[in-house]
Amino acid sequence: MKENLKRAAISGIIGEIAYFISMMLFLITHTNFALTLWESMTVIGAIVMLIAFLVIADEFKIKPLLRRLMTISLSGTVFLTSVAHFTSIGVIRKLESQGTTVPDYFKIGAFPSIEMTIDYVAWGFFMGAAFITLFLGIKDKAIRIFSVTCGILCLCGFIGSFFSDSLWYIAPLGYGIGFLIMCIFILKRKEAK
């Protein structure tokens, strides 16, 4: 039990840090390589989160029905963010490199755009739902507080994106910073030592 929980927490921490480093690299350099790295880390991060959530659910004995709902939500995140980012990497940027003018509404990072909407559904709605189902199924008080807070932030960012692109940035506080803090907390607990 302890070793799996410890590995999951460490994986979550490393995944989040690698994501933030790749994001900062792009924001500093604005290169195609850095953007590809950032988009790849987004997809990898979703997979890491799915695995970490499943381990947490197993170790803390989440109810089977809620575990299934959480798995479906996390799978939605992985699938949709993969579609958005692999389309950006493999289609949009390839078309642009061939000289094709691609309208902003097909680009990741533009607002409003189809790809951003898909990513907002992935990280706002589905990741928010995953955090909420973890909250509903787990008995540990501290993890419940982390998960409901992260879930509310994700869902608020998702709903806020309908009104303003800047309101979206509430969601990364949940799935990015909140999840990182939750993993650090889990790693420090006696159950993981």
Buried (B, 14 or more C-beta within 10 A) or exposed (E): EEEBBBBBBBBBBEBBEBBBEBBEBBEEEEEEEBBBBBBBBBBBBBBBBBBBBBBBBBBBEBBEEBBEBBBEBBBBBBBBBBBBBEBBBEEBBEEEEEEEEBEEEBBBBBBEBBBBBBBBBBBBBBBBBBBBBBBBBBEBEEBBEBBBBBBBBBBBBBBBBEEEBEBBEBBBBBBBBBBBBBBBBBBEBEBBE
